[in-house]
Amino acid sequence: MLPSEKVRKFKTGIFTELSGRKQEAMKRGVDVIDLSVGSPDLPPPDFVMDTLVKYAQDINSYGYTLTGTPEFQEAVRYFYQARYGVELDEEKEVLQLMGSQDGLAHLAMAMINPGDYVLVPDPGYPIYEASVKLAGGIIHPMPLTAENEFLPQLNEISEEIVKKAKMMIISYPGNPVTALADESFFAEVIAFAKKNDILVVHDFAYSELIFDDHPQISFMSIPGAREVGIEFNSLSKTFNMAGCRIGYVVGNSDALNILGTLKSHIDYGVFYPIQKAAAKALTSNFSLLSDQAREYERRRDALIAGLAKAGWHVPKTSATMFIWARIPAGWKSRDFAYALIEKAGVTVVPGDAFGKQGEGYVRMALVQPPERLKEAAERIGLFLEKNRL
């Protein structure tokens, strides 16, 4: 059995590798604190689970849904108007997905021809690059550096590349970098895309995990955005429904129609009870979202304070469920991450797994309660004392 040439380009995913190392440590009796995968440890709201149970017990709920139900489409429209002040046409400007990763994975197949260039953030979420490679496209990385507040410098992209580029992916709040973008940056992106006929793809999966009273800015709220772009969002992080696999993309109706055409040949829709639960969540009392953001703020503060006490000073993240931290001098990202599993019983993700610019960093997920995060920081502190290079 031989894999296709496309699959040969991929190595085993970093999360699978980290999981294997974690399991080996646990076999040796190590109590591992896992800060690697961004899977929420908090439960979904009770009304989400109640709705899911109610409709799962209905014998008429088990047929194909094929597409998003009118109720779900309307719920997305309501959520975007209520949370971000964005008016959407629920029939033309909303497309349901089996999680935002599903849509991101298939978008390049729908839009990109072999040889087309795609502008991708570096570091960036792995599916951005993987999806382009599967479609036969060519990656042009956009470096995200602390010196530039983790914003791509569009004026530094060569004219030759710009002419070949068909799509650009951005994400704010970002993953793994946790930066925010303001309205002026989004306006710059829109002008750049219009001038060069480029589709803008904005990943907005962490839209509701923004801290310290920073504003929530949807790319779609900026004038001209839907002329050149689309925006992915998800219920995975917002309502802790990660395993339900439901999300959506909004914006440019032509792009959504193209992606929808491809998906019509791939799947038969999201399970009806999940759609009902998702619609309930999107039209619920949004005070729970503020409460959840405050919980992640407490976790962020607990971990950063603990690391500072250990002598590792990390800037406060402004959003998401992650901390993006420059590692102590003298280490490579993978060596540092693997050593933490082996010697401290703490799992983090090496920054280079997200791109060349990620070298020198690690990503830590805030998916443990504050007490557990404090313990992780203490363990890391002891590790640093014993292993300073």
N, C-alpha and C positions, 0 to 999 in steps of 0.2 A: 504494500500500500504506500503510495507516494502522495504527498500533499500537493496542492496546486502551487504555481509560482507565487501567487499572492500570499498564500498562507505561509510559505517558506520565509517570507520577509519578517514574520513575527516570532518573537521569543515568548517563552512562558511569561504570563503577566506577573507584574511585581507583587500583586496581592496574593496570588497563588503561592509564589515563592516565600513570602513572609509568613503565610499561614503554615507552610511546611516547617519552617524554622521554629515557629511558635509551638507547633505540635511536638516537635522533638524536645524542646525545652520543657514542655509540660510532662512528657514521659519521664523526664529526669526529676520530676517533682517540683519544678519551678512554678510559682504562682505568677502567671503572666498578666500584666495590665495592658490590654490591647488598645492602642491609640492610632491604629492604622486605617481601617476601613471606615468611611463616613456613613455608617448605617445607624440611624437614630436608635438610642436605647430607651427613649421616652415612648409611652403608649400613644396611640391615636385617641382622640376624644371619645368619650363614652357613646355619644350619639352616632359616631361613625361605625363603631362596632355593633351597636344596636340595629342600625339600618342594614348593615351587612348581614347580620343574623336573620333579620326579618325577611329579607328578600331571598336569602339562600334557602329558606324553608318553603318558598313558593315554587311549586312544580312547573310553573310557567316561566321560570327565570333561566332555564338552562339551554335555550336555543342560541344560535348565532345572533350577535347584535350588529355585526358588519361595520357599523360606524358609530360615532358618538350619538347618543339619544338627544332629541330636542331639549330635554330637561338639562342634560349636561352642557350642551352648547350655550344655553341661556345662562347657566350658572357661571360659566367662564366669563361671559359678557358682563354679568353683574359684578363679579369679583374684580375685574379689571377697571370697571367704572368706579367702584367703591374704594378700592385700595390705591389706584394709580391715576385716577382721573382720565382714563383712556376709554373712548367709545369705540366699540367693535361691532361689526356686522356678524352676528353669531352664525350665519349660514355660510358666509364667504371668507371670513377672516379668522375662523377658529377651526383647528383640526385636532381631533383627539389622537393620542398616542399611547402605546404601552410603556409609559415612562418616557421622560425626555431623552434618555440614552437611546431608546428605540428610534426616535426621530432623527437624532444626530447621527446615528449609525447608518441610516438609510438615505439621508439627505444627499450626501455626495454621490451615491449611486444614481439618484434621480436627476442631479443637476450637472455633474462633472463628466467630461469625456477624457479618455486617456490623453495625457499631455497637458491638460489644463492646470494652471497654477492656482493654489489656494493659500491665502495668507493666514497663518495659524500662530496663536500666541505661544511663546516659549519662555518660561514653562507654561504648560497648559494641560487640561484634562486629557488623558490618553486617547479617548474615543475620537477626539478631533483629528489627530494624525492618522489613527488606524482607519477611520472611515474613508479618508482621502486616498490612502494607499490601496484599499480594497476596490475603490472606483477607478484606479489607474491614474489618479491625479498626481501632481507634483507639489510637495510641501515647500513653501517658503516661510521660514520661521520669522516671527516678529519678536525680537528680544524684549522681555519685560524685566527691567532692572529697578533696584531700589532708588538709584540716582534719578530715574525718570518717573518715580512714584508708580511703578509697574504699569505704565501706560505705553503702548507702542508708539514709536515716533514715525508717523506716516510719511513725513517729508524725507526720511532717510531710505525709503524703499526706492530702488532704482526704477527709472522710467521703463527700462526693458522688462522688468518683472511686472510692473503695474499694467503694462499693455497685455500681458499674458494672463493676468489674474482674472478669475471668474467669480471668486467667492472669498470673503473674509470672515473669520470667526473671532468674536470677542466675548468676554464674560466678566460682568461686574454686577454684584460682588463676585470675585474670581475664585477659582479653584485650580491649582493649590494656593496661588497668591491670594491674599484676602483683601485686595485693594478695592476701593470704590472709584467710580468715574462720575464727573459732574456733567451738567447739561452742555457746557461749552465743548467738552471732549466729544460727546455724542453728536453735537452739531458739526464738528470737524469731520467725524466719520461719515456723516450723511453727505456732506459736500464732496468729500473724497470719492465716495461710492457713486454719486451722480455723475461726477466728472469722468470717471473711468469705467462706468457700466459694470459695477461689481455688486453682487448680492451680499448684504451684511447679515450675518447670523449671530444673534445675541443670545447667549445662554444665561438665563435669569433664574436658575434653580434655587438660589439662596436669597430670593427677593424679600423674604420675611425674617431673615436672620441678620438684621442690621442693628448695630449697637450705638450707644452714646448719643441718641437723638439725631443721628445722621439721617438725611432724607432718603426715602425710597424712590428711586428714579427709574421708571421703565423706559427702555429705549423707544417704545412706541409712543411715549408722551411727547417726544421731540418732533416739531414740525418737519414733515418730509420723510419720517422714518419708514412709514409703511409703503412709500414709493420705492424704497431700495432694500427693505429688510424685513426680517421675521424674528420672532422672539420665542424661545423655548422656556417653558415653565413646567412645574411638577408638583404633585402632592406628596412626594416622598419625604422631603425635608419640612415642608410647610405644615403638613398635618400628620407626619410620622406614619405614612402609608407606603413605605418603601417597597414592601413585599407585594403590595397590591398591583404594582406595575400599571400606573395610570398617570398620564400627563397630557400636555397639549402644546401646540405651537400656534402663535397668532401673528397677524400682520399681512404682508403682501399676498393678495388672493391668488395671483398667478403662480407664485412659488408654492403656496399651499396646495393648489390644484395638482401641480406636478408631483409633489411628494405623495399626495393622496392617491394619485393614479398608481404609483409604484406599490404603495401599501395595500391597495385593493387586490394585488396579486400575491400578497405575502401572508396576511392574517385575516381573521374573520371577526375582529372587534374584541373589545374588553368585556369580560363577564358582567352581565347586567346588574347583579347586586353591588359590584364594585362601582359601577357608574352611578347607581343610586346613592351610595355612601359618599362618593366624591362630590356629587351635586349638593348633597346636604352640607358637606364641609365648606364648600365654596360660597354658600349663602348663609353661613352660620354667624353667631356672635363673634366678632373678630377680637374681642378682648383676650381670648385664649392665645392669640398670636403674640400679643404684647407680653403676656406672662411667660410664654416660651422663650422669647428673645431675651428676657431678663434672666431666665435660668441659664441660658448659654453665656450671658455676660458674667454671671457669678462663676461659672466654670472657667471661663477665660481668665478672670481675675485670680482665681485660686491657683491655676497652673502657672501663670506668669509670675505671681508673687512667690510661689514655691521655687521656681527656677531662679529668680533673682536672689533669693536667700541662699541658693546653692552656688551663686556666683555667675550664673548664665543669664544675662540681661537681654530680654526679648521684647521688642516693641509690642504694644497692645494692638491686637487685630481689631479692625473696625466692623467686621461682618463675618458671616459664615459659621460653620461649626469646626473650623480649623485654626491652627496657629502655624504660620510659615516662619521658620526660625533659622537664622544663620548659625551654623554649628561652630563650636570652638575651633580656633586656628590649629592647623596641623592634621586635621582629619579629612578624609574623603567621605562623601555622603553615605555610600554603601557600607564602608567599613564602620562608620559610626553607628548606623542603624543596626547592622548585624551584631556589633559588640553590645549594644544596649539590650538586645534580646538575650544574648548569651550570658551577660554578666550583671544585668540589672533587672531582667524580667519585664522589660517595657518594649512594646512594639511601636515603632514609628515608620514612616515611609521615607526612603532616601529621595532627596530632591531631584536627582538626575533621572529618576523614573518618569518625570514630567517634561523632560527636555534638557538640552545642553546647559541652558541658563539656570537650571535647578541645582547644578553642582554647587556644593557648599551650603546647602540648606536641607532641612527635613520638614516634613509636614506631620503635625500632631492633631488628631481628631478629638474634639471635646465630647466624646461619647461615653463618659463615665461621670458619676456624681462627683461633686467637689471634693469630698473626703478621699476618694480614690485617686483623683488627680493630684491632690497634695501628696499622697503616698508615692505616686509616680515621680513627682518632682524630687522628693527626698531620695528615692532610689537613684535617680539620675545624678543628684548631687554627690552621693557616695561614690558612684561610678567615676565622676569627673575628678574627685579627690585622688582616687587610686590610679587613674589612667591619663593624667595630663601629659601631653606630648611636648 
